[in-house]
Amino acid sequence: MTKESEFENSIKNILEYVGEDVNREGLIKTPQRVRKAFEFMCSGYNQDPKEIINSALFTSSNDEMVVIKDIEFYSMCEHHMLPIIGKAHVAYIPNGKVVGLSKIPRVVDIFAKRLQIQEQMTEQICDALHEALNPKGVAVMIDARHMCMEMRGVEKICSTTVTSALRGLFKKEKKTKDEFLSIVAHSLHK
């Protein structure tokens, strides 16, 4: 039995467990659809953020903060496999090299497309950029809704969780951190 068919059989078992008829017209192809959805939603395990970053590094004399705000992402919590929906705000201060702007959202997606906890994802994005770019500093802030809190458990609709990770000048210099926070502040809780 292939991994694909094992996965699809597991979905059939779940459907039967919740009381569904797996032979019902609307559910016949559901196990295959769910497998394909999970392959997409967990595709970050097969990608290397360093490769993405290194594919678009450019020499630059810029040494001012570069900020990309409101990077939408969708992830799944590793505890309940329910959606995490949010926005990432990423900044770095170049140290002789800049990265193509589209690569930063791709790095966010690599880590979002893994089973996650938000705290870990924030750190992973920050560390990947810090290691690959060797910048003067990196800051990552994530503001997200967790369906495991909204759909079950405490059922607190629209509550958000904000996490941050700071490296280099963002951690050492209050002025730099405050500049980043002022840039992203109006994006939080929109």
Salt bridges, closest charged atoms under 4 A:
GLU8 OE2 - ARG35 NE 2.56
GLU20 OE1 - ARG24 NE 3.14
GLU39 OE2 - ARG35 NH1 2.87
ASP63 OD2 - LYS136 NZ 3.86
ASP70 OD1 - HIS89 ND1 3.88
ASP70 OD2 - LYS190 NZ 3.99
GLU78 OE2 - HIS79 NE2 3.94
GLU123 OE1 - ARG167 NH2 2.40
ASP127 OD1 - ARG167 NH2 2.84
GLU131 OE1 - LYS50 NZ 3.59
ASP143 OD2 - HIS189 ND1 3.77
GLU150 OE1 - ARG145 NH2 2.57
ASP178 OD2 - LYS174 NZ 2.57
